[in-house]
Amino acid sequence: MTGTSGRTGRLRIVTGIAMAAALVGGAAAVALGPPLVGANAAATADTLRAAAAQSGMFFGVAASPGRLNSIVAREFSQLTPENDMKPETIAGAGGTIQNTGNADTLVNYAQTNSMVVRGHTMVWYSQAGQLQGASQSTLNTYIKNALLKWGNKISYWDVVNESLDDNNTGQRRNQWPHTLDRDANGDGDYFDASDTDYIRESFRQARQVVQQSGLTTKLCINDYDVEGLTVRGGAKNKKSDALYDIVKTYSQEPYKYIDCVGFQSHFNDNPNSIISDDLQANIQRFADLGVEVHLTELDIDDDLSNNDIGDGQAANYRKVVRACLNVAKCTGITVWGISDNESWRSSERGLLFTGSNGSYQKKSAYYAVLDELNKGRQTTSPSPSGPSPSGPSSSPSSSTSASSNPSPSNPSPSNPSPSNPPSSSPVSPPPPAGCSASVALNSWDGGFVATVRVTAGSAPINGWTVTIPLPAGASVTNTWNAVQSGTSDTVQYTNVSYNGRVAAGQSTEFGFQGTGSGTGMTAVCAAS
């Protein structure tokens, strides 16, 4: 792989939305039916591609022409060119397009195999090639040429990539193309009509070309270290909040430029790159803006599982995939390469296969992902259609819970295995026969995520019902791992098929997201 050193040196790409894709007029037209949920899901699929399709989502991979072996079309329904659509490769003088042979090979392969393509990337401070230092006018020419070159053969384009600074500052980068920006009124943002904002201008140009040319291509913004509401230690994820402000501004009226947001999801032991327990809640708040959310460059460093690429890494993959599945508008996951051996982070062993040159072996993480995809989407309440709260304004705070960190992104699966044990933590002293329930909150201004831990008493239980009186003004918008009754006042939750049986003294968890304040919530559990 090429590029500069460190995080900014990665080769990026992202992909589109697939499944049952019919080739129409040379373009991949994706026919998505309603997602299948829980017991309604189809028979167990034996590939990642087929399993994801049952939930109306794509499961994709980043690749180069030299790695288009049979496993790519068999396992993946979406394709991101790993390096072959970056400006460094295809941008010519004055915003022209050149040297597209490898990119054409990838697009044609995707067309032949009914895969969607994500173009990556138009505007990026790194690997910019002949665009480095270009004016907005030249960028606009390039954006138009790139969109028209492939048209609807590309389902998603990353119009802007990595616009925000490292180290959780919440600030925009200061390199080109940010030098094109001007904060005319000095209020610290670039959203005002009098400001110059290369993000706004680039998306404005892309939207205009899409509309004038009758394209269906969706326009995305993509970044890393934006996955959780918080970072290690519970501090606000300022970078994620800054991205949320950009998406909220430019996906809504009067702009409506941005269709999708990419969380790169290169998870490692950097404090800002961990798999946080509020991953699902963050995916949900972006989805509530009406945009699609994609995990675009997923790999999980083995450092997060103490160098265990077996059950430990598999459990981390389960957590991430489940967080996406539990949000209806999280419509795709893309892994950043096929095999550990061929990854730009090969020493971190973060992918689903080992081996190389088409001779690949499936890891435990592969089987964990396949299992989670086959379980399907298990949310029981639709996502709200309107905007979510403006973002977290405080670090996670616990309420009446005796449990530790909330983890809406780590639901308990059916048939738990060593790679994904149930959320068990004996309560001391043990509760009496029956069950008890406690609530942990992750709150921000105007919204919250509640994680409810159900603990069996001195005897095993076969099912449970939890009753929660909500505070005045609070309303439930989304639920996972439980069947919900009611959305305000007093709400009841009952177990789903895979988490009703709980051994004596053991626990399972479910969660829900709401608007308003959840402070002071208590829960009453009844066993069956």
DONU-825306 format. One line per field, with one value per residue (C-alpha): residue number from 1; x, y, z. Coordinates in Angstrom, 1 decimal, always signed. Each point is the difference from the previous one (the first is absolute). Layout:
! DONU-825306
n = c(NUM|...)
X = c(X|...)
Y = c(Y|...)
Z = c(Z|...)
! end
This chain:
! DONU-825306
n = c(1|2|3|4|5|6|7|8|9|10|11|12|13|14|15|16|17|18|19|20|21|22|23|24|25|26|27|28|29|30|31|32|33|34|35|36|37|38|39|40|41|42|43|44|45|46|47|48|49|50|51|52|53|54|55|56|57|58|59|60|61|62|63|64|65|66|67|68|69|70|71|72|73|74|75|76|77|78|79|80|81|82|83|84|85|86|87|88|89|90|91|92|93|94|95|96|97|98|99|100|101|102|103|104|105|106|107|108|109|110|111|112|113|114|115|116|117|118|119|120|121|122|123|124|125|126|127|128|129|130|131|132|133|134|135|136|137|138|139|140|141|142|143|144|145|146|147|148|149|150|151|152|153|154|155|156|157|158|159|160|161|162|163|164|165|166|167|168|169|170|171|172|173|174|175|176|177|178|179|180|181|182|183|184|185|186|187|188|189|190|191|192|193|194|195|196|197|198|199|200|201|202|203|204|205|206|207|208|209|210|211|212|213|214|215|216|217|218|219|220|221|222|223|224|225|226|227|228|229|230|231|232|233|234|235|236|237|238|239|240|241|242|243|244|245|246|247|248|249|250|251|252|253|254|255|256|257|258|259|260|261|262|263|264|265|266|267|268|269|270|271|272|273|274|275|276|277|278|279|280|281|282|283|284|285|286|287|288|289|290|291|292|293|294|295|296|297|298|299|300|301|302|303|304|305|306|307|308|309|310|311|312|313|314|315|316|317|318|319|320|321|322|323|324|325|326|327|328|329|330|331|332|333|334|335|336|337|338|339|340|341|342|343|344|345|346|347|348|349|350|351|352|353|354|355|356|357|358|359|360|361|362|363|364|365|366|367|368|369|370|371|372|373|374|375|376|377|378|379|380|381|382|383|384|385|386|387|388|389|390|391|392|393|394|395|396|397|398|399|400|401|402|403|404|405|406|407|408|409|410|411|412|413|414|415|416|417|418|419|420|421|422|423|424|425|426|427|428|429|430|431|432|433|434|435|436|437|438|439|440|441|442|443|444|445|446|447|448|449|450|451|452|453|454|455|456|457|458|459|460|461|462|463|464|465|466|467|468|469|470|471|472|473|474|475|476|477|478|479|480|481|482|483|484|485|486|487|488|489|490|491|492|493|494|495|496|497|498|499|500|501|502|503|504|505|506|507|508|509|510|511|512|513|514|515|516|517|518|519|520|521|522|523|524|525|526|527|528)
X = c(+0.0|+1.1|-0.5|+1.5|+0.8|-2.3|-3.8|-0.3|+2.0|-2.7|-1.5|-3.7|-3.0|-3.5|-2.8|-3.6|-3.2|-0.5|-1.9|-2.3|+1.4|-1.4|+2.1|-2.1|+1.4|+3.6|-0.8|-0.4|-3.6|-0.6|-3.3|-0.4|-3.1|-0.9|+2.7|-0.8|+0.1|+0.5|-2.2|-1.2|+3.5|+0.6|+2.0|+3.5|+2.4|+3.5|+1.7|+0.3|-1.6|-3.1|-0.4|+0.3|-2.5|-2.7|+0.2|-0.1|+3.6|+3.3|+3.2|+3.0|+3.7|+2.8|+2.1|+2.4|-0.2|+2.7|-2.3|-3.2|+0.0|-3.2|-0.4|-0.7|-3.2|-1.0|+0.3|-0.5|-2.8|+1.8|+3.4|+2.2|+3.1|+2.8|+2.1|-1.1|-2.5|+2.1|+1.0|+3.6|-0.8|-2.6|+0.0|+1.6|+0.8|-2.8|-2.3|+0.0|-0.2|+2.7|+1.6|-3.3|+0.9|+0.1|-3.0|-1.9|+1.0|-1.4|-3.3|-0.4|+0.6|-2.6|-2.5|+0.5|-0.4|-2.9|+2.0|-0.4|+3.0|+1.1|+2.2|+2.8|+0.8|-0.5|+1.3|+2.7|+3.0|+2.2|+0.8|-1.4|+2.4|-0.5|-2.9|+2.4|-0.3|-2.8|-2.7|-3.6|-0.7|+2.4|-1.4|-3.5|+1.2|+1.5|-3.1|-2.2|+2.4|+0.2|-3.8|-0.6|+2.8|-1.8|-3.5|-2.3|+2.5|+1.2|-2.7|+1.8|+2.8|+2.1|-0.1|+2.0|+2.4|+1.6|-0.8|+0.5|+3.2|+1.5|+0.2|-3.6|+0.3|-3.4|+1.7|+0.4|+3.4|+2.1|+1.6|-1.2|-2.9|-0.9|+2.1|-2.9|-2.3|-0.8|-1.9|-1.4|-1.7|+2.5|-2.5|+2.2|-2.1|-0.3|-3.7|-1.1|-0.9|+2.8|+2.6|+2.0|-0.1|+1.6|-2.1|-3.2|+1.3|+1.2|-3.3|-2.0|+1.8|-0.5|-3.7|-0.4|+1.6|-2.0|-3.3|+0.8|+1.2|-2.8|+2.4|-1.0|+3.5|-0.1|+2.5|+1.9|+2.4|+2.5|+2.3|+1.7|+0.0|-3.6|-1.6|-1.1|-1.8|+3.0|+3.6|+2.0|-0.6|-3.5|+0.9|-2.1|+1.1|+0.5|+0.9|-3.2|-2.0|+1.7|-0.9|-3.5|-0.3|+1.3|-2.5|-2.9|+0.6|+0.6|-2.5|-3.0|-1.8|+0.9|+3.0|-0.8|+3.4|+1.2|-1.7|+2.3|+2.7|+2.9|+1.5|+3.3|+0.2|+3.7|-0.2|+3.2|+1.3|+0.4|-2.3|-2.0|-0.3|-1.4|-3.3|-2.1|-3.1|-2.0|+0.9|-3.6|-1.4|+2.3|-0.9|-3.7|+0.4|+1.5|-2.7|-2.6|+1.1|-1.4|+3.4|+1.3|+2.8|+2.8|+2.9|+2.4|+3.5|-0.5|+2.9|+0.6|+3.5|+0.8|+1.3|-3.7|-0.2|+3.4|+1.5|-2.7|-1.2|-2.3|-3.0|+1.2|+0.1|-3.2|-1.8|+1.1|-1.2|-3.4|-0.3|+0.6|-2.1|-2.9|+0.2|-0.6|-2.7|-1.9|-0.4|-2.3|+1.9|+3.4|-0.1|+3.5|+3.2|+3.3|+3.2|+3.2|+1.5|-0.5|+2.9|+2.3|+3.0|-1.0|-1.2|+1.6|-0.1|+1.3|+1.8|-3.3|-1.8|-3.3|-2.0|-2.2|+2.4|+3.6|+2.1|+0.7|-0.1|-3.5|+0.8|-1.9|-1.1|-3.0|+0.8|-2.3|-0.9|-1.5|-2.3|-1.0|-0.9|-1.9|-1.9|-1.0|-1.1|-2.1|-1.8|-1.1|-1.3|-1.5|-1.2|-3.7|-0.8|+0.6|+2.5|-1.6|+0.0|+0.9|+3.3|+1.5|+1.4|+2.8|+2.5|+1.4|+0.8|+1.4|+1.9|-2.0|-1.7|-1.4|-3.3|-1.6|+2.1|+2.1|+1.6|+3.1|+0.3|-3.1|+0.5|-2.9|+2.4|+0.7|-3.3|-0.1|-0.3|-1.9|+2.1|+2.8|+3.5|+3.3|+0.5|-3.0|-1.0|-3.2|+0.2|+0.3|+1.1|-1.3|-1.6|+1.2|-1.9|-1.9|-3.6|-2.9|-1.8|-1.6|+2.0|+1.2|+0.8|+2.3|+0.4|+3.2|-0.2|+2.1|-1.6|+0.4|-2.0|-3.4|+0.6|+1.3|+0.8|-1.0|+1.5|-2.1|+1.6|-2.4|+1.4|-1.5|-0.4|+0.8|-1.7|+0.2|-2.7|-1.6|-1.1|-0.4|-2.0|+1.5|-2.2|+1.5|-1.8|+1.5|+0.6|-2.4|+0.7|+2.1|-0.8|+1.5|+1.2|+1.9|+0.4|+2.3|+0.0|-3.5|-3.6|-1.3|-3.6|-0.7|+2.3|-0.7|-1.3|+0.4|+1.7|+0.3|+2.7|-0.1|+2.8|+0.6|+0.6|+3.7|+0.3|-3.0|+1.8|+2.4|+1.8|-0.2|+2.1|+0.8|-1.0|-1.0|-0.5|-2.2|-0.1|-2.0|+0.5|-2.2|-0.6|-0.3|+1.7|+0.3|+1.3|-1.5|-1.3|-0.6|-0.9|-2.1|+0.5|-2.5|+1.2|-1.9)
Y = c(+0.0|+3.5|+3.3|+1.9|-1.4|-0.4|+0.1|+2.4|-2.4|-2.6|-0.7|+0.6|-0.9|-0.8|-1.7|-0.1|-1.8|-3.5|-3.2|-1.1|+2.4|-0.1|+1.4|+2.7|+2.0|-0.8|+1.3|-2.1|+0.5|-1.3|-1.5|+0.2|-1.6|+0.6|-1.3|-3.4|+0.1|-2.7|-3.0|+1.3|-0.3|-2.3|-3.2|+0.2|+1.3|-1.4|+3.2|+3.5|+1.4|-2.1|+0.4|+3.8|+0.1|-1.6|+3.2|+2.3|+1.0|-0.5|-1.6|+1.2|+0.0|+2.3|-1.6|+0.6|-1.6|-2.5|-1.5|-0.6|-3.7|-2.1|+0.8|+3.7|-0.6|-3.0|+1.7|+3.7|+2.1|+3.3|+1.0|+3.0|+0.6|-0.1|+2.5|+0.4|+2.9|+2.3|+3.3|-1.0|-2.8|+1.5|+3.9|+1.8|+3.6|+2.5|-2.6|-2.4|-3.8|-2.3|-3.5|-1.6|-3.5|-1.7|+1.9|-1.2|-3.6|+0.2|+1.7|-2.6|-2.9|+1.5|+0.3|-3.5|-1.4|+2.3|+1.9|+3.6|+2.4|+2.8|+2.6|+1.1|+2.8|+3.4|+2.6|-1.0|+1.9|-3.1|-2.0|+2.9|-0.2|+2.8|+1.4|+0.9|+3.8|+0.3|+2.7|-0.8|+0.6|-2.8|-2.3|+0.6|-0.9|-3.2|-0.9|+0.4|-2.1|-2.8|-0.2|+0.0|-2.5|-2.9|+1.4|-2.4|-2.8|+1.5|-0.1|+2.1|+2.6|+1.3|+3.6|+1.2|-2.2|+0.6|+3.7|+0.0|+0.2|-2.8|-0.3|+0.7|+3.8|+0.4|+2.4|-0.1|-0.8|+3.0|-1.5|+0.5|+0.0|+1.6|+3.0|+0.7|+0.7|+3.4|+0.7|+3.4|+0.9|-1.6|-2.1|-3.1|-2.0|+0.0|-0.5|+3.6|+1.2|+2.5|-2.6|-2.0|-3.7|-2.5|-2.8|+1.9|+1.0|-3.5|-1.6|+2.8|-0.7|-3.8|+0.4|+2.3|-2.5|-2.9|+1.9|+1.4|-3.3|-2.1|-2.1|-2.1|+0.1|+0.8|+2.5|-0.8|+1.5|-2.4|+0.2|-2.0|+0.1|+1.1|-3.3|+0.6|+2.7|-0.2|-1.0|-2.0|+1.4|+1.3|+3.4|+1.3|-1.0|+3.6|-1.3|-1.9|+3.0|+2.2|-2.5|-0.1|+3.8|-0.1|-2.8|+1.6|+3.3|-1.3|-2.9|+2.2|+2.8|+2.3|-2.0|-3.8|-0.7|-3.0|-3.4|-2.2|+0.0|-2.5|-1.1|-1.4|-2.3|-0.7|-1.2|-0.2|+0.9|+3.7|+1.7|+1.6|-3.2|-2.6|-1.8|+2.1|-1.3|+2.9|-0.9|-1.0|+3.2|+2.1|-1.9|+0.7|+3.7|+0.4|-2.3|+2.2|+2.8|-2.1|-0.9|-3.5|-1.1|-2.4|-1.6|+0.6|-1.3|-2.5|-1.8|-0.8|+0.0|-3.2|+2.3|+0.5|-3.7|-0.4|-1.4|-2.6|-0.5|-2.8|+0.5|+3.4|+1.7|-1.8|+1.5|+3.5|-0.6|-1.2|+3.2|+2.2|-1.8|-0.2|+3.7|+0.6|-2.6|+1.6|+3.3|-0.2|+2.6|-1.6|-1.5|-1.4|-1.2|-0.2|-1.7|+1.6|-2.9|-3.8|-1.4|+0.9|-0.8|+2.5|+2.8|+3.4|-0.9|-3.5|-0.1|+0.8|-3.1|+1.9|-1.7|-3.1|-2.2|-1.1|-1.2|+1.7|-0.3|-1.3|-2.8|+1.3|-1.5|+1.2|+1.3|-0.2|+3.6|-1.1|-2.5|+2.5|+2.6|-2.6|-1.1|+3.6|+0.8|-3.1|+1.1|+3.0|+3.3|-0.4|+3.5|+0.1|+3.6|+2.1|+2.8|+3.4|+2.0|+3.4|+1.4|-1.3|+2.1|+2.3|-2.3|-1.0|+2.8|-2.0|-3.1|-3.2|+0.1|-3.0|+0.2|-2.6|-2.8|-2.3|-1.2|+1.5|+1.4|+0.1|-2.1|+0.4|-1.1|-3.4|-1.9|-3.6|-2.4|-3.3|-3.0|+1.9|-1.5|+0.7|+2.6|+1.9|-0.8|+1.3|+3.3|-1.8|+1.7|-1.4|+2.5|+0.0|-0.9|-2.3|+1.1|-2.2|-2.4|+1.8|+2.8|+3.6|+2.7|+3.1|+2.9|+1.7|+3.2|+1.7|+3.5|+3.2|+3.1|-1.1|-3.7|-3.2|-3.6|-2.4|-3.4|-2.3|-3.0|-2.8|-2.4|-3.3|-0.7|-3.2|-2.1|+0.0|+1.8|-0.8|+3.6|+3.5|+3.2|+3.3|+3.0|+3.5|+3.2|+2.7|+3.5|+2.7|+1.0|-3.0|-2.2|-3.2|+0.1|-3.3|-3.3|-3.0|-3.5|+0.3|+0.3|+3.5|+1.0|+3.7|+3.0|+2.4|+0.1|-3.7|-2.3|-3.8|-2.2|-3.8|-2.3|-1.1|-3.6|-0.2|+1.8|-1.2|-2.8|+1.2|-2.2|+0.6|+3.1|+0.8|+3.0|+1.1|+3.5|+1.9|+3.7|+2.9|+3.5|+2.9|+3.7|+2.3|-0.9|-3.5|+1.1|-1.8|-3.0|-3.2|-3.4|-2.8|-3.6|-2.9|-3.5|-2.7)
Z = c(+0.0|-0.6|+1.7|+2.9|+3.3|+3.0|+0.0|-2.9|-2.2|-0.4|-3.3|+0.2|-1.8|+0.6|-1.7|-0.9|+0.7|-1.4|+0.5|-2.7|-2.6|-3.5|-2.8|-1.6|-2.9|+1.2|+3.5|+3.1|+1.0|+3.5|+0.9|+3.7|+1.7|+3.6|+2.3|+1.6|+3.8|+2.6|-0.5|-3.3|-1.5|-2.9|+0.2|+1.3|-2.7|-0.5|-1.4|+1.4|-3.1|+0.2|+3.8|-0.2|-2.9|+2.3|+2.1|-3.0|+0.2|-1.8|+1.4|-2.0|-0.5|-1.1|-2.8|-2.9|-3.4|+0.9|+2.8|-1.9|+0.7|+0.4|+3.7|-0.7|-2.0|+2.1|+3.4|-0.7|-1.6|-0.1|-1.3|+0.9|-2.1|+2.5|-1.8|-3.5|+0.2|+2.2|-1.7|+0.3|-2.6|-2.3|+0.3|-3.0|-0.5|+0.5|+1.5|-2.9|+0.4|-1.2|+0.6|+0.8|-1.2|+3.4|+1.2|-3.1|+0.7|+3.5|-1.1|-2.8|+2.4|+2.4|-2.8|-1.2|+3.5|+1.1|+2.5|+0.9|-0.2|+2.3|-1.6|+2.3|+0.1|-1.7|+2.4|+2.6|+1.4|-0.5|-3.2|-2.0|-2.9|-2.5|+2.1|+2.8|+0.5|-2.6|+0.1|+0.7|-3.7|-0.9|+2.7|-1.4|-3.5|+1.4|+2.0|-3.2|-2.1|+2.6|+0.4|-3.8|-0.7|+1.7|+0.5|+1.7|-0.1|+3.3|+2.7|+2.6|-0.3|+2.9|-1.0|+3.0|+2.0|+3.4|+0.4|+3.8|+2.0|+2.1|+3.8|+0.7|-0.4|-1.7|-2.5|-3.7|-1.5|-1.0|-3.1|-3.6|-0.9|+3.3|-1.2|-2.3|+3.0|+1.4|+3.2|-1.1|+3.2|+2.4|+1.9|-0.2|-2.5|-3.8|-0.3|-0.6|-3.4|+0.0|+0.9|-2.6|+0.8|-2.3|+1.5|-0.9|-3.4|-0.9|+1.0|-1.8|-3.2|+0.3|+0.8|-3.0|-2.4|+1.4|-0.4|-3.5|-1.3|+1.5|+2.0|+3.0|+1.6|+3.7|+1.4|+3.2|+2.5|+1.6|+3.1|+2.7|+3.8|-0.2|+1.0|+3.6|+1.9|+2.4|+0.0|+2.5|+3.5|-0.8|-1.4|-2.9|-3.5|-1.3|-3.4|-0.3|+1.2|-2.6|-2.7|+1.2|-0.3|-3.5|-1.0|+1.8|-1.7|-3.6|+0.0|+1.0|-1.7|-1.6|-1.1|-0.1|-1.5|+2.1|-0.4|+2.0|+2.6|+0.4|+3.3|-1.1|+3.0|+0.2|+3.6|+2.0|+3.5|-0.7|+2.6|-2.8|-2.1|+2.4|-0.3|+2.4|+1.6|-1.5|-3.6|-0.8|+1.6|-2.2|-3.1|+0.9|+0.5|-3.5|-1.4|+1.6|-2.3|-2.8|-1.5|-0.6|+2.3|-1.2|+1.8|-2.9|+0.8|+2.8|+1.6|+3.6|+1.5|+1.9|+2.8|+1.0|+0.8|+1.6|-3.2|-0.2|-3.6|+1.0|+2.4|+1.2|-3.3|-1.1|+3.0|-1.1|-3.5|+1.4|+2.0|-3.0|-2.5|+2.5|+0.6|-3.7|-0.4|+2.9|-1.9|-3.1|-2.0|+0.6|-3.4|-0.6|+1.4|-2.0|+1.3|-1.1|-1.8|-0.2|+2.0|+2.9|-2.1|-2.7|+2.3|+0.3|+3.7|-0.4|+3.4|+1.7|-1.5|-0.2|-2.8|-0.5|-1.9|+0.1|-2.9|-3.4|-3.7|+0.0|+2.5|+2.9|+3.3|+2.0|+3.5|+3.1|-0.8|-3.4|+1.7|+2.6|-2.6|-2.1|+3.1|+1.0|-3.6|-0.1|+3.2|-1.9|+1.3|+3.4|+0.8|+0.9|-0.5|-3.2|+0.0|+0.2|-3.2|+1.4|+1.1|+3.2|+2.9|-1.0|+1.5|+3.4|+2.3|+2.9|+0.6|+0.8|+3.3|+1.9|+1.6|+2.2|-1.3|+2.1|-3.3|-1.6|-3.5|-2.2|-3.1|-2.5|-2.7|+1.6|+0.2|+1.2|-2.9|-0.3|+0.8|+1.7|-0.6|+1.6|-2.7|+1.1|+3.6|+1.4|+2.0|+3.3|+3.1|+3.3|+2.3|+3.5|+2.1|-2.3|-0.6|+1.2|-2.4|-2.9|-1.7|+0.6|-2.5|+0.1|-2.4|-1.2|-2.0|-2.6|-0.2|-2.1|-0.3|-1.3|-0.2|+1.6|-0.4|+2.8|+0.5|+2.2|+1.7|+0.9|+2.7|+1.0|+3.7|+1.9|-2.7|-3.8|-1.9|-3.4|-0.9|+1.4|-0.2|+1.1|+0.8|-0.1|+0.8|-2.2|+1.3|-1.2|-3.5|-0.9|-2.9|-1.4|-3.6|-0.5|+1.9|-0.4|+1.5|+1.4|-1.1|+0.8|+1.0|+0.2|-0.7|+2.9|+3.5|+1.2|-2.5|+0.2|-1.5|-0.4|-1.1|-3.5|-1.0|+0.8|+3.3|+2.1|+1.7|+2.6|+2.5|+3.7|+1.0|-3.7|-2.1|-3.5|-1.4|-2.3|-0.8|-1.4|-1.2|+0.8|-0.2|+3.0|+3.3|+1.4|+3.4|+2.9|-1.9|+2.0|-1.2|+1.4|-1.2|+0.0|-0.9|-1.8)
! end
